[in-house]
Amino acid sequence: MGASAGRIDAGESSPMPPTRIARETGYTAANWTKLASFWPTGYVAEQLDIYRASDLTEGAQEPMEDERIEIRWFSSDEIHDWIRTGKIKAPKP
C-alpha cells in the first residue's frame, strides 16, 4: 500500500481506511465516529481528522517493514487530564 502518515493514497476513499488501521494495529472496529476535522498549521494544506473506533476485535498486526507501531491503551480520564495539564499540546509533534 505504501501509505505515509495517514495520507490518502491512490485508490483509498478515506484518510485512514479500516483496512489500513487493521493492518497497522491488528484491530478492526464495527463502528467509526468522526469526532473532529482541523488544519494544524497555517502553512501546509493538511487536514487532520479524528475518529473514534468502537466495538473492537483484535487480530494480527501486519506493519510494513519500516513501521514500528506500539499499541497502548489509555483511559478517557488520562487523556482529558493530559489535555488539561498541557502534556498533549498539539495533534502532531
Long-range contacts (C-beta under 8 A, 24 or more apart in sequence): 1-64, 2-64, 6-48, 15-49, 16-49, 16-51, 21-53, 22-59, 23-61, 23-62, 23-63, 24-61, 24-62, 24-63, 24-67, 24-69, 25-61, 25-69, 25-71, 26-58, 26-59, 26-60, 26-61, 26-62, 26-71, 27-53, 27-56, 27-57, 27-58, 27-59, 27-71, 28-56, 28-57, 28-59, 29-53, 29-54, 29-55, 29-56, 29-57, 30-54, 30-55, 30-56, 30-57, 31-55, 38-91, 40-90, 40-91, 40-92, 48-91, 48-92, 50-91
